[in-house]
């Protein structure tokens, strides 16, 4: 959008909200249907629960946001406050980079970070390298478990996380997905998977994605 209509951050945000984010929400909607199918919940009941849940969540979210903006001074502006709004800051910065300035001025032929475009080629080659390594070293079973698309796509879920969050993901993922699974597989199957399912049901969709990457 920034290439087609540069210099208009509001247009970029609207395009992202009605294009990208609405698509993600639709996919999450289907994820809920799939979970309900596995749990033997009738489709009609599942659909009505989603509709009413969406209506209630919309009212609660809007009311809460309005109340916070009216009662908390310098909301999202005071760095010493706990209300720093990191997700909103990332969204705003994205509108400036991709909408106001435009990707061509940053990542294009006239941009400072044009070399970053080589990562598109690296991302396309990375799965091939893993496949070649698995053929060259067939006895190393762990190579076949490396999923480059999942590893690369996880980076999109990192902002606005800090280094503490990322290091925690790595530690928990290694302990639960490798150490516990290898040395206590029965305990892993009985406890960890129940824990993940409970978190999936309790947390928002984007956090669920991060949790699933742990495993």
LOKE-926393 format. One record per residue (C-alpha): residue number from 0; residue in one letter; x, y, z. Coordinates in nm, 3 decimals. Layout:
BEGIN
+-----+-----+---------+---------+---------+
|   n | res |       x |       y |       z |
+-----+-----+---------+---------+---------+
| NUM |   a |       X |       Y |       Z |
...
+-----+-----+---------+---------+---------+
end
This chain:
BEGIN
+-----+-----+---------+---------+---------+
|   n | res |       x |       y |       z |
+-----+-----+---------+---------+---------+
|   0 |   x |   0.000 |   0.000 |   0.000 |
|   1 |   x |   0.288 |   0.235 |   0.075 |
|   2 |   x |   0.422 |   0.192 |  -0.278 |
|   3 |   x |   0.084 |   0.269 |  -0.434 |
|   4 |   x |  -0.022 |   0.551 |  -0.203 |
|   5 |   x |   0.283 |   0.691 |  -0.016 |
|   6 |   x |   0.255 |   0.979 |   0.225 |
|   7 |   x |  -0.085 |   0.881 |   0.368 |
|   8 |   x |  -0.049 |   0.689 |   0.697 |
|   9 |   x |  -0.423 |   0.684 |   0.771 |
|  10 |   x |  -0.495 |   0.516 |   0.438 |
|  11 |   x |  -0.225 |   0.260 |   0.518 |
|  12 |   x |  -0.377 |   0.189 |   0.859 |
|  13 |   x |  -0.725 |   0.147 |   0.713 |
|  14 |   x |  -0.592 |  -0.088 |   0.448 |
|  15 |   x |  -0.417 |  -0.294 |   0.715 |
|  16 |   x |  -0.721 |  -0.304 |   0.945 |
|  17 |   x |  -0.976 |  -0.398 |   0.680 |
|  18 |   x |  -0.738 |  -0.615 |   0.479 |
|  19 |   x |  -0.476 |  -0.788 |   0.688 |
|  20 |   x |  -0.619 |  -0.780 |   1.041 |
|  21 |   x |  -0.972 |  -0.877 |   0.933 |
|  22 |   x |  -0.822 |  -1.177 |   0.750 |
|  23 |   x |  -0.631 |  -1.281 |   1.062 |
|  24 |   x |  -0.949 |  -1.253 |   1.268 |
|  25 |   x |  -1.134 |  -1.468 |   1.016 |
|  26 |   x |  -0.864 |  -1.734 |   1.038 |
|  27 |   x |  -0.887 |  -1.722 |   1.418 |
|  28 |   x |  -1.264 |  -1.764 |   1.381 |
|  29 |   x |  -1.200 |  -2.083 |   1.182 |
|  30 |   x |  -0.950 |  -2.200 |   1.444 |
|  31 |   x |  -1.226 |  -2.181 |   1.703 |
|  32 |   x |  -1.454 |  -2.384 |   1.478 |
|  33 |   x |  -1.184 |  -2.647 |   1.441 |
|  34 |   x |  -1.134 |  -2.665 |   1.817 |
|  35 |   x |  -1.510 |  -2.696 |   1.867 |
|  36 |   x |  -1.521 |  -2.975 |   1.609 |
|  37 |   x |  -1.255 |  -3.167 |   1.800 |
|  38 |   x |  -1.450 |  -3.115 |   2.123 |
|  39 |   x |  -1.774 |  -3.247 |   1.961 |
|  40 |   x |  -1.953 |  -2.912 |   1.998 |
|  41 |   x |  -2.243 |  -2.867 |   1.750 |
|  42 |   x |  -2.156 |  -2.613 |   1.477 |
|  43 |   x |  -2.468 |  -2.402 |   1.543 |
|  44 |   x |  -2.387 |  -2.375 |   1.913 |
|  45 |   x |  -2.026 |  -2.289 |   1.835 |
|  46 |   x |  -2.127 |  -2.022 |   1.585 |
|  47 |   x |  -2.373 |  -1.855 |   1.822 |
|  48 |   x |  -2.114 |  -1.860 |   2.101 |
|  49 |   x |  -1.868 |  -1.686 |   1.869 |
|  50 |   x |  -2.124 |  -1.425 |   1.762 |
|  51 |   x |  -2.230 |  -1.339 |   2.115 |
|  52 |   x |  -1.869 |  -1.351 |   2.234 |
|  53 |   x |  -1.767 |  -1.108 |   1.960 |
|  54 |   x |  -2.049 |  -0.866 |   2.047 |
|  55 |   x |  -1.973 |  -0.875 |   2.419 |
|  56 |   x |  -1.597 |  -0.839 |   2.361 |
|  57 |   x |  -1.650 |  -0.542 |   2.128 |
|  58 |   x |  -1.860 |  -0.357 |   2.386 |
|  59 |   x |  -1.619 |  -0.438 |   2.671 |
|  60 |   x |  -1.307 |  -0.347 |   2.473 |
|  61 |   x |  -1.452 |  -0.019 |   2.348 |
|  62 |   x |  -1.584 |   0.077 |   2.690 |
|  63 |   x |  -1.255 |  -0.011 |   2.861 |
|  64 |   x |  -1.048 |   0.181 |   2.606 |
|  65 |   x |  -1.274 |   0.485 |   2.635 |
|  66 |   x |  -1.261 |   0.471 |   3.016 |
|  67 |   x |  -0.880 |   0.446 |   3.017 |
|  68 |   x |  -0.840 |   0.739 |   2.779 |
|  69 |   x |  -1.071 |   0.954 |   2.994 |
|  70 |   x |  -0.926 |   0.867 |   3.335 |
|  71 |   x |  -0.550 |   0.813 |   3.288 |
|  72 |   x |  -0.347 |   1.127 |   3.210 |
|  73 |   x |  -0.076 |   1.104 |   2.943 |
|  74 |   x |  -0.191 |   0.759 |   2.840 |
|  75 |   x |   0.068 |   0.588 |   2.616 |
|  76 |   x |   0.289 |   0.900 |   2.632 |
|  77 |   x |   0.463 |   0.883 |   2.973 |
|  78 |   x |   0.757 |   0.636 |   2.952 |
|  79 |   x |   0.773 |   0.610 |   3.332 |
|  80 |   x |   0.412 |   0.488 |   3.351 |
|  81 |   x |   0.301 |   0.126 |   3.328 |
|  82 |   x |   0.058 |   0.233 |   3.054 |
|  83 |   x |   0.311 |   0.251 |   2.771 |
|  84 |   x |   0.087 |   0.079 |   2.509 |
|  85 |   x |   0.364 |  -0.113 |   2.326 |
|  86 |   x |   0.131 |  -0.278 |   2.075 |
|  87 |   x |  -0.025 |   0.054 |   1.980 |
|  88 |   x |   0.323 |   0.204 |   1.946 |
|  89 |   x |   0.421 |  -0.071 |   1.703 |
|  90 |   x |   0.102 |  -0.010 |   1.504 |
|  91 |   x |   0.174 |   0.364 |   1.493 |
|  92 |   x |   0.536 |   0.312 |   1.391 |
|  93 |   x |   0.421 |   0.075 |   1.118 |
|  94 |   x |   0.187 |   0.342 |   0.980 |
|  95 |   x |   0.475 |   0.589 |   0.969 |
|  96 |   x |   0.722 |   0.349 |   0.807 |
|  97 |   x |   0.487 |   0.186 |   0.558 |
|  98 |   x |   0.242 |   0.473 |   0.505 |
|  99 |   x |   0.386 |   0.817 |   0.574 |
| 100 |   x |   0.742 |   0.760 |   0.455 |
| 101 |   x |   0.671 |   0.464 |   0.231 |
| 102 |   x |   0.872 |   0.144 |   0.195 |
| 103 |   x |   1.058 |   0.269 |  -0.112 |
| 104 |   x |   1.227 |   0.548 |   0.084 |
| 105 |   x |   1.342 |   0.296 |   0.349 |
| 106 |   x |   1.377 |  -0.044 |   0.183 |
| 107 |   x |   1.366 |   0.048 |  -0.186 |
| 108 |   x |   1.636 |   0.148 |  -0.432 |
| 109 |   x |   1.666 |   0.491 |  -0.269 |
| 110 |   x |   1.644 |   0.367 |   0.090 |
| 111 |   x |   1.901 |   0.316 |   0.362 |
| 112 |   x |   1.801 |  -0.043 |   0.435 |
| 113 |   x |   1.768 |  -0.176 |   0.082 |
| 114 |   x |   2.005 |  -0.465 |   0.164 |
| 115 |   x |   1.733 |  -0.614 |   0.387 |
| 116 |   x |   1.551 |  -0.727 |   0.072 |
| 117 |   x |   1.811 |  -1.003 |   0.036 |
| 118 |   x |   1.642 |  -1.174 |   0.330 |
| 119 |   x |   1.350 |  -1.261 |   0.100 |
| 120 |   x |   1.591 |  -1.473 |  -0.104 |
| 121 |   x |   1.744 |  -1.618 |   0.211 |
| 122 |   x |   1.398 |  -1.714 |   0.338 |
| 123 |   x |   1.324 |  -1.896 |   0.013 |
| 124 |   x |   1.657 |  -2.082 |   0.020 |
| 125 |   x |   1.655 |  -2.174 |   0.392 |
| 126 |   x |   1.404 |  -2.466 |   0.367 |
| 127 |   x |   1.602 |  -2.606 |   0.074 |
| 128 |   x |   1.921 |  -2.599 |   0.281 |
| 129 |   x |   1.748 |  -2.791 |   0.561 |
| 130 |   x |   1.626 |  -3.050 |   0.310 |
| 131 |   x |   1.976 |  -3.086 |   0.162 |
| 132 |   x |   2.124 |  -3.122 |   0.511 |
| 133 |   x |   1.872 |  -3.393 |   0.599 |
| 134 |   x |   1.973 |  -3.587 |   0.286 |
| 135 |   x |   2.344 |  -3.536 |   0.344 |
| 136 |   x |   2.323 |  -3.646 |   0.708 |
| 137 |   x |   2.039 |  -3.904 |   0.722 |
| 138 |   x |   2.146 |  -4.032 |   1.064 |
| 139 |   x |   2.086 |  -3.691 |   1.222 |
| 140 |   x |   1.713 |  -3.716 |   1.286 |
| 141 |   x |   1.691 |  -3.372 |   1.448 |
| 142 |   x |   1.758 |  -3.199 |   1.116 |
| 143 |   x |   1.423 |  -3.317 |   0.978 |
| 144 |   x |   1.253 |  -3.151 |   1.273 |
| 145 |   x |   1.380 |  -2.805 |   1.177 |
| 146 |   x |   1.092 |  -2.610 |   1.022 |
| 147 |   x |   1.228 |  -2.289 |   0.874 |
| 148 |   x |   0.888 |  -2.135 |   0.781 |
| 149 |   x |   0.774 |  -2.170 |   1.143 |
| 150 |   x |   1.100 |  -2.026 |   1.277 |
| 151 |   x |   1.091 |  -1.732 |   1.036 |
| 152 |   x |   0.720 |  -1.663 |   1.081 |
| 153 |   x |   0.764 |  -1.652 |   1.458 |
| 154 |   x |   0.963 |  -1.331 |   1.420 |
| 155 |   x |   0.644 |  -1.154 |   1.315 |
| 156 |   x |   0.496 |  -1.229 |   1.657 |
| 157 |   x |   0.788 |  -1.076 |   1.847 |
| 158 |   x |   0.706 |  -0.702 |   1.830 |
| 159 |   x |   0.644 |  -0.538 |   2.071 |
| 160 |   x |   0.813 |  -0.803 |   2.287 |
| 161 |   x |   1.138 |  -0.719 |   2.460 |
| 162 |   x |   1.456 |  -0.923 |   2.489 |
| 163 |   x |   1.327 |  -1.062 |   2.820 |
| 164 |   x |   1.014 |  -1.199 |   2.650 |
| 165 |   x |   1.209 |  -1.355 |   2.363 |
| 166 |   x |   1.465 |  -1.519 |   2.592 |
| 167 |   x |   1.179 |  -1.657 |   2.803 |
| 168 |   x |   1.017 |  -1.809 |   2.493 |
| 169 |   x |   1.344 |  -1.979 |   2.403 |
| 170 |   x |   1.407 |  -2.118 |   2.752 |
| 171 |   x |   1.052 |  -2.243 |   2.806 |
| 172 |   x |   1.035 |  -2.386 |   2.455 |
| 173 |   x |   1.361 |  -2.574 |   2.499 |
| 174 |   x |   1.268 |  -2.711 |   2.841 |
| 175 |   x |   0.915 |  -2.819 |   2.746 |
| 176 |   x |   0.973 |  -2.923 |   2.385 |
| 177 |   x |   1.306 |  -3.100 |   2.423 |
| 178 |   x |   1.414 |  -3.174 |   2.781 |
| 179 |   x |   1.077 |  -3.273 |   2.927 |
| 180 |   x |   0.960 |  -3.443 |   2.608 |
| 181 |   x |   1.280 |  -3.648 |   2.580 |
| 182 |   x |   1.330 |  -3.755 |   2.941 |
| 183 |   x |   0.972 |  -3.750 |   3.078 |
| 184 |   x |   0.747 |  -3.812 |   2.776 |
| 185 |   x |   0.453 |  -3.940 |   2.982 |
| 186 |   x |   0.458 |  -3.634 |   3.205 |
| 187 |   x |   0.489 |  -3.411 |   2.901 |
| 188 |   x |   0.188 |  -3.568 |   2.734 |
| 189 |   x |  -0.033 |  -3.552 |   3.043 |
| 190 |   x |   0.060 |  -3.211 |   3.185 |
| 191 |   x |   0.214 |  -2.990 |   2.917 |
| 192 |   x |  -0.055 |  -3.046 |   2.655 |
| 193 |   x |  -0.336 |  -2.977 |   2.903 |
| 194 |   x |  -0.152 |  -2.663 |   3.006 |
| 195 |   x |  -0.123 |  -2.549 |   2.644 |
| 196 |   x |  -0.491 |  -2.612 |   2.574 |
| 197 |   x |  -0.594 |  -2.412 |   2.881 |
| 198 |   x |  -0.375 |  -2.122 |   2.772 |
| 199 |   x |  -0.517 |  -2.140 |   2.420 |
| 200 |   x |  -0.867 |  -2.104 |   2.559 |
| 201 |   x |  -0.776 |  -1.829 |   2.805 |
| 202 |   x |  -0.543 |  -1.602 |   2.608 |
| 203 |   x |  -0.592 |  -1.391 |   2.293 |
| 204 |   x |  -0.515 |  -1.546 |   1.956 |
| 205 |   x |  -0.176 |  -1.384 |   1.896 |
| 206 |   x |  -0.047 |  -1.507 |   2.232 |
| 207 |   x |  -0.180 |  -1.853 |   2.151 |
| 208 |   x |   0.035 |  -1.855 |   1.841 |
| 209 |   x |   0.345 |  -1.777 |   2.046 |
| 210 |   x |   0.256 |  -2.051 |   2.295 |
| 211 |   x |   0.209 |  -2.307 |   2.018 |
| 212 |   x |   0.552 |  -2.215 |   1.881 |
| 213 |   x |   0.698 |  -2.305 |   2.222 |
| 214 |   x |   0.590 |  -2.664 |   2.175 |
+-----+-----+---------+---------+---------+
end
